[in-house]
């Protein structure tokens, strides 16, 4: 039986950080209580865990008030909350050329007018080339790192431009949280959306929306229901975080994230990731019959690589990688068709390889050896 090599961390990290499953099991087996619905001991245990995770996330990402850390059902839910709660049909919104459908579909459903920030062939934004009627721009939504090419977008230059025109910035940190350091206040980010289950190495089904004070004050709730507070009123409580947390939180997930955050060290994660990026890039440099879109400079990318096999069907390559080499990848358009159009890999897509802190150098060697072997073939033996 082949030893599996997991190269699909951009979809969800595996294995999870140490202690995640134990913490989730502890909640399910020994706590089980909801928060804000009682004053007994187990309810207090859950409440303190939720508070501690809020405070840890606020400190880690430069959010000045932990009450502005909102738990959601995932990163997509966080983005939907930020978009639908701050925009109206017909509003003009700036986006990058690399956005995921978690951004594009809510904006399209809302009927927003989208203006794409100019970019280079790697998907890197060029805010200096942007020409628009700034008086009409309501918001900017931008990914921090591409889930297709690994390109790290220049948030510093973008934020500086947006500040001059008083346009709020929503950042999708799906591929950067846990991999790269990011400070909301330093980058003047109005809303930061992230999942627990990728770079943070927590469980699925949990996301977070971190907000500036001004953005939180203006944001409209999009989900309504019980909060355990002000139960006499038929309106959502006006205070945070209750205003945006109707219903029961994913408490098993938050307990799991609590354990994952004990291992949160973006500097160490980035150092390891850069080693793997250099290894992967150097091993495939000059290889024939494949194309790898995205920056060549390791400092300008995260550990997400798309490989386009020029003589083969990428879907078949992904299948053979699993069946014959034990390498688990994701093939296709990766829910980011506009990114593939920008990179020239639409509509056929690519085979994506993505790393985590658990990925080893030996696994990368085995993966690049397999890529080189397959690239030489004109037809696969299926």
Order of alpha helices (4+ residues) and beta strands (2+ residues): beta-alpha-alpha-beta-alpha-beta-alpha-beta-beta-alpha-beta-alpha-beta-beta-alpha-alpha-alpha-beta-beta-alpha-beta-beta-alpha-beta-alpha
